[in-house]
């Protein structure tokens, strides 16, 4: 066992990381092609739908950026999801002077629904567009964003288009936590394969940018079909694939920015809500994934330190350094594509330590039924072993 951990494991990690780096590079190429020189053939009506709960610090900027789109046929509908701050007042003030904005009061949450899913369902029920763009209240859209998204949707003949906005991170808690899902996508979701296989598990979506054809959205049951889902964006994408519709991803870092959380504490809460949910609350795959990530990125630097101190004589410095070099590349490439500072990629051991701790908390809070989000208790999930 000692021989495997100090020598053979490093060789296996090198091979595995090389494959992941190829996936990340191929994804960068696929996304570059998706953002290619398609021409907009028509201008279908788009309903831009914004659920908002206690978003007084973000909502005005978000709505202003949406109303400034250079696309000729769209409406903006925002729903105040029973906020306890001034979100509704801000929306009504904007709607008083901007006729393209409609403001809906959120209805009480029915049994069996999560708050955001219910808000999105109410928005979709009021929308008149052929295309539905769901976006979050903490996003900010460049003026060409809607045109670019519709162009990509048409060019790719897609029924669902999603993408990763550029994440604005200002505190160290945010820097360590927020980019993780984007990094996972780049390294573990081979788009060239996911586009060709019908497996619903090979799909991903980001609730900050979900552009759907209305016909496909209705056919898969809309948000009512994922009413109790914590990761409703992922489940919508999986339903799109399962029902035979076409799903595509766009590099949205130059089109949309988002400060998802206002502090490290908020980032911690958001990731606790989503990490275990992204695995479908499957315990054994979840534990295996986090153990493997820890071995892949934390074991090599620890082993190198032990070797330098003479505590691991069987270890070889050159393979360990090669493994760590691949690790560094494996974080730098996705972070560069996601518009994040390079030094955050170089701090990947610290990032992974933080994420491992949050992952443990996500499991514990889910198992004990203590997950909350924006002041609402979440339904205790049904756990599965595999």
KEMI-366550 format. One record per residue (C-alpha): residue in three letters; x, y, z. Coordinates in steps of 0.02 Angstrom, whole numbers, plus 50000, padded with zeros to 5 digits. Layout:
<lolos>
lolo residu:ALA&x:X&y:Y&z:Z
...
</lolos>
This chain:
<lolos>
lolo residu:UNK&x:50000&y:50000&z:50000
lolo residu:UNK&x:50141&y:50121&z:50043
lolo residu:UNK&x:50227&y:50081&z:49879
lolo residu:UNK&x:50066&y:50115&z:49782
lolo residu:UNK&x:50032&y:50281&z:49869
lolo residu:UNK&x:50209&y:50344&z:49847
lolo residu:UNK&x:50242&y:50288&z:49667
lolo residu:UNK&x:50108&y:50198&z:49567
lolo residu:UNK&x:49968&y:50317&z:49618
lolo residu:UNK&x:50066&y:50465&z:49550
lolo residu:UNK&x:50080&y:50381&z:49380
lolo residu:UNK&x:49894&y:50344&z:49379
lolo residu:UNK&x:49857&y:50525&z:49427
lolo residu:UNK&x:49967&y:50588&z:49285
lolo residu:UNK&x:49869&y:50486&z:49159
lolo residu:UNK&x:49701&y:50539&z:49232
lolo residu:UNK&x:49749&y:50723&z:49238
lolo residu:UNK&x:49813&y:50719&z:49059
lolo residu:UNK&x:49642&y:50655&z:49004
lolo residu:UNK&x:49554&y:50792&z:49102
lolo residu:UNK&x:49667&y:50924&z:49026
lolo residu:UNK&x:49623&y:50861&z:48852
lolo residu:UNK&x:49438&y:50874&z:48898
lolo residu:UNK&x:49462&y:51053&z:48959
lolo residu:UNK&x:49554&y:51102&z:48800
lolo residu:UNK&x:49425&y:51017&z:48688
lolo residu:UNK&x:49284&y:51105&z:48781
lolo residu:UNK&x:49368&y:51272&z:48752
lolo residu:UNK&x:49372&y:51232&z:48566
lolo residu:UNK&x:49190&y:51175&z:48561
lolo residu:UNK&x:49133&y:51333&z:48650
lolo residu:UNK&x:49235&y:51440&z:48530
lolo residu:UNK&x:49144&y:51358&z:48384
lolo residu:UNK&x:48974&y:51383&z:48468
lolo residu:UNK&x:49010&y:51569&z:48479
lolo residu:UNK&x:49059&y:51567&z:48294
lolo residu:UNK&x:48999&y:51676&z:48152
lolo residu:UNK&x:48817&y:51623&z:48143
lolo residu:UNK&x:48697&y:51747&z:48067
lolo residu:UNK&x:48530&y:51786&z:48147
lolo residu:UNK&x:48398&y:51722&z:48027
lolo residu:UNK&x:48245&y:51792&z:48116
lolo residu:UNK&x:48196&y:51884&z:48275
lolo residu:UNK&x:48080&y:51774&z:48377
lolo residu:UNK&x:47995&y:51856&z:48523
lolo residu:UNK&x:48094&y:51827&z:48684
lolo residu:UNK&x:48023&y:51836&z:48859
lolo residu:UNK&x:48162&y:51877&z:48983
lolo residu:UNK&x:48109&y:51809&z:49152
lolo residu:UNK&x:48186&y:51865&z:49316
lolo residu:UNK&x:48136&y:51788&z:49484
lolo residu:UNK&x:48190&y:51902&z:49627
lolo residu:UNK&x:48186&y:51874&z:49815
lolo residu:UNK&x:48272&y:52001&z:49928
lolo residu:UNK&x:48379&y:52069&z:49786
lolo residu:UNK&x:48375&y:52255&z:49825
lolo residu:UNK&x:48563&y:52272&z:49801
lolo residu:UNK&x:48560&y:52195&z:49626
lolo residu:UNK&x:48391&y:52209&z:49544
lolo residu:UNK&x:48402&y:52386&z:49474
lolo residu:UNK&x:48566&y:52354&z:49384
lolo residu:UNK&x:48504&y:52187&z:49317
lolo residu:UNK&x:48342&y:52257&z:49247
lolo residu:UNK&x:48430&y:52409&z:49173
lolo residu:UNK&x:48551&y:52295&z:49080
lolo residu:UNK&x:48408&y:52189&z:49013
lolo residu:UNK&x:48306&y:52338&z:48954
lolo residu:UNK&x:48460&y:52402&z:48861
lolo residu:UNK&x:48471&y:52249&z:48746
lolo residu:UNK&x:48495&y:52285&z:48560
lolo residu:UNK&x:48375&y:52144&z:48512
lolo residu:UNK&x:48215&y:52207&z:48428
lolo residu:UNK&x:48082&y:52091&z:48499
lolo residu:UNK&x:48082&y:52055&z:48685
lolo residu:UNK&x:47990&y:52084&z:48847
lolo residu:UNK&x:48057&y:52083&z:49025
lolo residu:UNK&x:47952&y:52009&z:49166
lolo residu:UNK&x:48014&y:52014&z:49345
lolo residu:UNK&x:47929&y:51926&z:49489
lolo residu:UNK&x:47949&y:51984&z:49668
lolo residu:UNK&x:47954&y:51821&z:49765
lolo residu:UNK&x:47881&y:51888&z:49928
lolo residu:UNK&x:48035&y:51989&z:49969
lolo residu:UNK&x:48056&y:52066&z:50140
lolo residu:UNK&x:48166&y:52208&z:50078
lolo residu:UNK&x:48135&y:52346&z:49949
lolo residu:UNK&x:48146&y:52234&z:49794
lolo residu:UNK&x:47964&y:52257&z:49747
lolo residu:UNK&x:47970&y:52446&z:49770
lolo residu:UNK&x:48124&y:52459&z:49659
lolo residu:UNK&x:48042&y:52354&z:49523
lolo residu:UNK&x:47882&y:52455&z:49527
lolo residu:UNK&x:47980&y:52617&z:49516
lolo residu:UNK&x:48069&y:52556&z:49359
lolo residu:UNK&x:47909&y:52489&z:49282
lolo residu:UNK&x:47827&y:52659&z:49305
lolo residu:UNK&x:47943&y:52733&z:49173
lolo residu:UNK&x:47988&y:52577&z:49072
lolo residu:UNK&x:47838&y:52502&z:48984
lolo residu:UNK&x:47937&y:52349&z:48926
lolo residu:UNK&x:47950&y:52290&z:49107
lolo residu:UNK&x:47809&y:52196&z:49189
lolo residu:UNK&x:47814&y:52163&z:49375
lolo residu:UNK&x:47722&y:52015&z:49451
lolo residu:UNK&x:47685&y:51989&z:49635
lolo residu:UNK&x:47735&y:51815&z:49688
lolo residu:UNK&x:47597&y:51701&z:49750
lolo residu:UNK&x:47615&y:51599&z:49911
lolo residu:UNK&x:47724&y:51446&z:49896
lolo residu:UNK&x:47620&y:51288&z:49867
lolo residu:UNK&x:47663&y:51125&z:49957
lolo residu:UNK&x:47797&y:51023&z:49870
lolo residu:UNK&x:47877&y:51170&z:49778
lolo residu:UNK&x:48043&y:51259&z:49806
lolo residu:UNK&x:48037&y:51447&z:49800
lolo residu:UNK&x:48136&y:51484&z:49641
lolo residu:UNK&x:48051&y:51345&z:49544
lolo residu:UNK&x:47880&y:51413&z:49589
lolo residu:UNK&x:47934&y:51589&z:49543
lolo residu:UNK&x:47997&y:51530&z:49372
lolo residu:UNK&x:47836&y:51434&z:49341
lolo residu:UNK&x:47734&y:51591&z:49376
lolo residu:UNK&x:47844&y:51692&z:49259
lolo residu:UNK&x:47829&y:51565&z:49118
lolo residu:UNK&x:47640&y:51564&z:49136
lolo residu:UNK&x:47636&y:51751&z:49100
lolo residu:UNK&x:47765&y:51751&z:48959
lolo residu:UNK&x:47712&y:51776&z:48777
lolo residu:UNK&x:47879&y:51742&z:48692
lolo residu:UNK&x:47925&y:51599&z:48577
lolo residu:UNK&x:48089&y:51591&z:48676
lolo residu:UNK&x:48107&y:51599&z:48864
lolo residu:UNK&x:48265&y:51669&z:48943
lolo residu:UNK&x:48275&y:51631&z:49129
lolo residu:UNK&x:48408&y:51734&z:49216
lolo residu:UNK&x:48448&y:51781&z:49395
lolo residu:UNK&x:48426&y:51949&z:49478
lolo residu:UNK&x:48612&y:51960&z:49519
lolo residu:UNK&x:48667&y:51956&z:49336
lolo residu:UNK&x:48718&y:52101&z:49224
lolo residu:UNK&x:48701&y:52083&z:49035
lolo residu:UNK&x:48799&y:52169&z:48899
lolo residu:UNK&x:48690&y:52254&z:48769
lolo residu:UNK&x:48726&y:52120&z:48637
lolo residu:UNK&x:48696&y:51972&z:48754
lolo residu:UNK&x:48518&y:51930&z:48702
lolo residu:UNK&x:48557&y:51944&z:48517
lolo residu:UNK&x:48711&y:51831&z:48538
lolo residu:UNK&x:48614&y:51700&z:48636
lolo residu:UNK&x:48471&y:51692&z:48510
lolo residu:UNK&x:48597&y:51685&z:48367
lolo residu:UNK&x:48687&y:51538&z:48448
lolo residu:UNK&x:48524&y:51449&z:48486
lolo residu:UNK&x:48469&y:51463&z:48305
lolo residu:UNK&x:48640&y:51423&z:48233
lolo residu:UNK&x:48656&y:51266&z:48339
lolo residu:UNK&x:48472&y:51216&z:48309
lolo residu:UNK&x:48460&y:51199&z:48497
lolo residu:UNK&x:48307&y:51189&z:48609
lolo residu:UNK&x:48404&y:51238&z:48765
lolo residu:UNK&x:48555&y:51352&z:48769
lolo residu:UNK&x:48649&y:51381&z:48930
lolo residu:UNK&x:48818&y:51454&z:48977
lolo residu:UNK&x:48934&y:51509&z:49115
lolo residu:UNK&x:48934&y:51697&z:49146
lolo residu:UNK&x:49091&y:51782&z:49211
lolo residu:UNK&x:49086&y:51765&z:49399
lolo residu:UNK&x:49130&y:51921&z:49498
lolo residu:UNK&x:49219&y:51870&z:49658
lolo residu:UNK&x:49275&y:52002&z:49783
lolo residu:UNK&x:49304&y:51913&z:49948
lolo residu:UNK&x:49421&y:51767&z:49978
lolo residu:UNK&x:49274&y:51656&z:50025
lolo residu:UNK&x:49196&y:51691&z:49855
lolo residu:UNK&x:49362&y:51666&z:49764
lolo residu:UNK&x:49385&y:51493&z:49837
lolo residu:UNK&x:49205&y:51433&z:49819
lolo residu:UNK&x:49113&y:51516&z:49674
lolo residu:UNK&x:49220&y:51459&z:49524
lolo residu:UNK&x:49209&y:51276&z:49570
lolo residu:UNK&x:49057&y:51226&z:49465
lolo residu:UNK&x:49131&y:51309&z:49311
lolo residu:UNK&x:49293&y:51215&z:49339
lolo residu:UNK&x:49201&y:51050&z:49357
lolo residu:UNK&x:49110&y:51082&z:49194
lolo residu:UNK&x:49270&y:51116&z:49097
lolo residu:UNK&x:49362&y:50964&z:49164
lolo residu:UNK&x:49228&y:50831&z:49181
lolo residu:UNK&x:49096&y:50866&z:49047
lolo residu:UNK&x:49168&y:50821&z:48875
lolo residu:UNK&x:49050&y:50919&z:48763
lolo residu:UNK&x:49102&y:50832&z:48602
lolo residu:UNK&x:49042&y:50669&z:48681
lolo residu:UNK&x:48894&y:50740&z:48779
lolo residu:UNK&x:48821&y:50815&z:48620
lolo residu:UNK&x:48825&y:50644&z:48535
lolo residu:UNK&x:48759&y:50533&z:48675
lolo residu:UNK&x:48579&y:50532&z:48736
lolo residu:UNK&x:48627&y:50500&z:48918
lolo residu:UNK&x:48538&y:50634&z:49022
lolo residu:UNK&x:48678&y:50630&z:49152
lolo residu:UNK&x:48795&y:50702&z:49020
lolo residu:UNK&x:48719&y:50875&z:49028
lolo residu:UNK&x:48741&y:51031&z:49129
lolo residu:UNK&x:48651&y:51197&z:49145
lolo residu:UNK&x:48672&y:51362&z:49234
lolo residu:UNK&x:48518&y:51449&z:49301
lolo residu:UNK&x:48596&y:51619&z:49269
lolo residu:UNK&x:48571&y:51590&z:49082
lolo residu:UNK&x:48439&y:51468&z:49021
lolo residu:UNK&x:48368&y:51505&z:48848
lolo residu:UNK&x:48233&y:51381&z:48797
lolo residu:UNK&x:48112&y:51363&z:48654
lolo residu:UNK&x:47938&y:51379&z:48727
lolo residu:UNK&x:47881&y:51221&z:48639
lolo residu:UNK&x:48020&y:51118&z:48718
lolo residu:UNK&x:47994&y:51196&z:48890
lolo residu:UNK&x:47809&y:51152&z:48888
lolo residu:UNK&x:47841&y:50978&z:48818
lolo residu:UNK&x:47957&y:50929&z:48962
lolo residu:UNK&x:47834&y:50993&z:49091
lolo residu:UNK&x:47919&y:51159&z:49130
lolo residu:UNK&x:47968&y:51198&z:49307
lolo residu:UNK&x:47822&y:51098&z:49372
lolo residu:UNK&x:47918&y:50941&z:49322
lolo residu:UNK&x:48063&y:50993&z:49436
lolo residu:UNK&x:47960&y:51082&z:49569
lolo residu:UNK&x:48053&y:51003&z:49717
lolo residu:UNK&x:48227&y:51005&z:49640
lolo residu:UNK&x:48366&y:51100&z:49726
lolo residu:UNK&x:48468&y:51095&z:49564
lolo residu:UNK&x:48323&y:51135&z:49447
lolo residu:UNK&x:48436&y:51200&z:49308
lolo residu:UNK&x:48528&y:51034&z:49297
lolo residu:UNK&x:48366&y:50936&z:49302
lolo residu:UNK&x:48289&y:51042&z:49164
lolo residu:UNK&x:48439&y:51006&z:49052
lolo residu:UNK&x:48427&y:50821&z:49091
lolo residu:UNK&x:48243&y:50819&z:49048
lolo residu:UNK&x:48280&y:50909&z:48884
lolo residu:UNK&x:48402&y:50771&z:48836
lolo residu:UNK&x:48292&y:50630&z:48900
lolo residu:UNK&x:48148&y:50692&z:48792
lolo residu:UNK&x:48256&y:50698&z:48636
lolo residu:UNK&x:48280&y:50887&z:48625
lolo residu:UNK&x:48444&y:50972&z:48580
lolo residu:UNK&x:48553&y:51050&z:48716
lolo residu:UNK&x:48703&y:51164&z:48689
lolo residu:UNK&x:48823&y:51269&z:48794
lolo residu:UNK&x:48887&y:51444&z:48754
lolo residu:UNK&x:49037&y:51536&z:48824
lolo residu:UNK&x:48943&y:51679&z:48908
lolo residu:UNK&x:49089&y:51760&z:49000
lolo residu:UNK&x:49093&y:51909&z:48879
lolo residu:UNK&x:48905&y:51929&z:48878
lolo residu:UNK&x:48847&y:51912&z:49058
lolo residu:UNK&x:48929&y:51943&z:49226
lolo residu:UNK&x:48865&y:51890&z:49396
lolo residu:UNK&x:48911&y:51917&z:49575
lolo residu:UNK&x:48820&y:51765&z:49637
lolo residu:UNK&x:48851&y:51796&z:49822
lolo residu:UNK&x:48886&y:51951&z:49922
lolo residu:UNK&x:49007&y:51869&z:50045
lolo residu:UNK&x:49101&y:51711&z:50083
lolo residu:UNK&x:48964&y:51660&z:50204
lolo residu:UNK&x:48832&y:51674&z:50068
lolo residu:UNK&x:48944&y:51576&z:49949
lolo residu:UNK&x:48962&y:51440&z:50079
lolo residu:UNK&x:48773&y:51429&z:50098
lolo residu:UNK&x:48745&y:51422&z:49911
lolo residu:UNK&x:48871&y:51284&z:49883
lolo residu:UNK&x:48805&y:51184&z:50030
lolo residu:UNK&x:48634&y:51191&z:49947
lolo residu:UNK&x:48698&y:51135&z:49777
lolo residu:UNK&x:48846&y:51016&z:49798
lolo residu:UNK&x:48759&y:50860&z:49861
lolo residu:UNK&x:48606&y:50900&z:49755
lolo residu:UNK&x:48714&y:50898&z:49597
lolo residu:UNK&x:48747&y:50713&z:49633
lolo residu:UNK&x:48562&y:50676&z:49649
lolo residu:UNK&x:48589&y:50647&z:49836
lolo residu:UNK&x:48684&y:50485&z:49798
lolo residu:UNK&x:48795&y:50452&z:49948
lolo residu:UNK&x:48927&y:50330&z:49883
lolo residu:UNK&x:48966&y:50419&z:49718
lolo residu:UNK&x:48976&y:50582&z:49816
lolo residu:UNK&x:49100&y:50512&z:49943
lolo residu:UNK&x:49204&y:50429&z:49807
lolo residu:UNK&x:49215&y:50589&z:49703
lolo residu:UNK&x:49277&y:50694&z:49847
lolo residu:UNK&x:49401&y:50563&z:49904
lolo residu:UNK&x:49471&y:50550&z:49728
lolo residu:UNK&x:49484&y:50740&z:49708
lolo residu:UNK&x:49578&y:50750&z:49872
lolo residu:UNK&x:49700&y:50615&z:49817
lolo residu:UNK&x:49723&y:50693&z:49647
lolo residu:UNK&x:49764&y:50870&z:49703
lolo residu:UNK&x:49819&y:50860&z:49885
lolo residu:UNK&x:49918&y:50697&z:49893
lolo residu:UNK&x:50058&y:50751&z:49770
lolo residu:UNK&x:50112&y:50910&z:49863
lolo residu:UNK&x:50101&y:50819&z:50029
lolo residu:UNK&x:50204&y:50675&z:49959
lolo residu:UNK&x:50333&y:50796&z:49889
lolo residu:UNK&x:50352&y:50876&z:50060
lolo residu:UNK&x:50370&y:50706&z:50142
lolo residu:UNK&x:50501&y:50656&z:50013
lolo residu:UNK&x:50599&y:50816&z:50044
lolo residu:UNK&x:50600&y:50776&z:50230
lolo residu:UNK&x:50658&y:50598&z:50199
lolo residu:UNK&x:50493&y:50524&z:50257
lolo residu:UNK&x:50446&y:50446&z:50088
lolo residu:UNK&x:50606&y:50370&z:50017
lolo residu:UNK&x:50513&y:50270&z:49885
lolo residu:UNK&x:50438&y:50426&z:49808
lolo residu:UNK&x:50516&y:50503&z:49653
lolo residu:UNK&x:50525&y:50691&z:49638
lolo residu:UNK&x:50514&y:50703&z:49448
lolo residu:UNK&x:50346&y:50612&z:49427
lolo residu:UNK&x:50275&y:50708&z:49575
lolo residu:UNK&x:50327&y:50875&z:49499
lolo residu:UNK&x:50254&y:50822&z:49331
lolo residu:UNK&x:50091&y:50777&z:49418
lolo residu:UNK&x:50087&y:50945&z:49506
lolo residu:UNK&x:50124&y:51034&z:49342
lolo residu:UNK&x:49974&y:50948&z:49262
lolo residu:UNK&x:49869&y:50995&z:49413
lolo residu:UNK&x:49917&y:51177&z:49391
lolo residu:UNK&x:49876&y:51174&z:49205
lolo residu:UNK&x:49712&y:51088&z:49245
lolo residu:UNK&x:49659&y:51237&z:49350
lolo residu:UNK&x:49738&y:51377&z:49249
lolo residu:UNK&x:49656&y:51331&z:49083
lolo residu:UNK&x:49474&y:51330&z:49145
lolo residu:UNK&x:49503&y:51483&z:49255
lolo residu:UNK&x:49572&y:51579&z:49106
lolo residu:UNK&x:49420&y:51529&z:49001
lolo residu:UNK&x:49302&y:51578&z:49142
lolo residu:UNK&x:49381&y:51751&z:49154
lolo residu:UNK&x:49455&y:51723&z:49327
lolo residu:UNK&x:49624&y:51786&z:49390
lolo residu:UNK&x:49768&y:51666&z:49355
lolo residu:UNK&x:49829&y:51671&z:49535
lolo residu:UNK&x:49669&y:51586&z:49592
lolo residu:UNK&x:49714&y:51437&z:49484
lolo residu:UNK&x:49887&y:51433&z:49562
lolo residu:UNK&x:49806&y:51422&z:49734
lolo residu:UNK&x:49714&y:51262&z:49688
lolo residu:UNK&x:49769&y:51162&z:49844
lolo residu:UNK&x:49689&y:51293&z:49957
lolo residu:UNK&x:49535&y:51298&z:49845
lolo residu:UNK&x:49514&y:51111&z:49856
lolo residu:UNK&x:49537&y:51110&z:50045
lolo residu:UNK&x:49397&y:51238&z:50063
lolo residu:UNK&x:49285&y:51147&z:49940
lolo residu:UNK&x:49313&y:50980&z:50028
lolo residu:UNK&x:49256&y:51058&z:50192
lolo residu:UNK&x:49102&y:51134&z:50110
lolo residu:UNK&x:49063&y:50966&z:50028
lolo residu:UNK&x:49064&y:50882&z:50198
lolo residu:UNK&x:48947&y:51016&z:50266
lolo residu:UNK&x:48832&y:50996&z:50115
lolo residu:UNK&x:48816&y:50810&z:50150
lolo residu:UNK&x:48788&y:50836&z:50336
lolo residu:UNK&x:48658&y:50974&z:50318
lolo residu:UNK&x:48565&y:50874&z:50185
lolo residu:UNK&x:48563&y:50714&z:50288
lolo residu:UNK&x:48503&y:50806&z:50443
lolo residu:UNK&x:48373&y:50908&z:50348
lolo residu:UNK&x:48447&y:51076&z:50400
lolo residu:UNK&x:48473&y:51155&z:50229
lolo residu:UNK&x:48400&y:51330&z:50207
lolo residu:UNK&x:48406&y:51460&z:50069
lolo residu:UNK&x:48355&y:51642&z:50077
lolo residu:UNK&x:48262&y:51617&z:50239
lolo residu:UNK&x:48166&y:51464&z:50182
lolo residu:UNK&x:48194&y:51288&z:50245
lolo residu:UNK&x:48225&y:51164&z:50105
lolo residu:UNK&x:48137&y:50996&z:50100
lolo residu:UNK&x:48243&y:50857&z:50171
lolo residu:UNK&x:48303&y:50758&z:50019
lolo residu:UNK&x:48276&y:50574&z:49989
lolo residu:UNK&x:48447&y:50494&z:50000
lolo residu:UNK&x:48509&y:50355&z:49886
lolo residu:UNK&x:48666&y:50251&z:49908
lolo residu:UNK&x:48710&y:50238&z:49722
</lolos>
